[in-house]
Amino acid sequence: MNIYLFVALVAWVKLGMADENQNIIIKHADQLRHIKAEKITWLKDGAEMVIIRPSLSYQKVISNPFYMDKHEVTVAQFKVFLKDSGYQFSGRLEDVYQYSETDKHPMIYVSWHDAIAYCQWAGKRLPTETEWEYAARGGLNSKRYPWGDQLPSGKLCNFADKKAKSILQEATNQTNWADTKVNDGHALTAPVASYIPNGYGLFDMAGNVWEWCQDWYDRQEEARVLKGGSWYSKKSDLAIAKRNGNFPINISGDYGFRCVVDTQR
């Protein structure tokens, strides 16, 4: 047998026999044809990803399982992309650090186009709105939030609380949507994965930063969808079904994203 064919065969068998609970490092999407792992690490950007398998009732709108980043793309990951690609993104890093204070915080001030550029560099894509909502539910059907129907609290997510009140006052001269009875521990964005994950192992599917999705927000196809709410948001914005949208060129101190990759099965 040709030695190269033998090596390839051995690698394929190892992937196929991998334990479902084993975290496998993936270099390219073709490898996903042969594995059943619940979680993977995407080599290009170092992201940990978890498998999302659509239930029977969703298979008409989500045809195949997909892997999703466990948390939002961080400042550190985006900086690697900028250095490696030479891409000129829409914002400025000095502005990013005003609200995302370390490299472990979510990347912000990214437009939809910036998010798409990162996805293309990494070999991934943005989730559709339907995929995002299904993943956010974490296996809980007909619930308002990723954790259930309990109202958001400081232990569950990062949103406009008493620590954010002064920031809201400075930025908008309004504080009426901040919940001054809640302290989530962060006035601005929180480091990714600071709160409990949902049933699929995904962090920050409510709060921290709004996340860009693939879809158009409106029939005129002028704005793109944003989901999940942010550190700047009132409680109602954190509901899974809540839709937000903005022009794809726009940026904000609470706009970020996470990526998905198809299993190609």
Summary of the structure (lengths in Angstrom):
residues: 265
radius of gyration: 19.0
end to end distance: 28.3
largest distance: 73.7
contacts: 858
relative contact order: 0.18
helix: 28%
strand: 17%
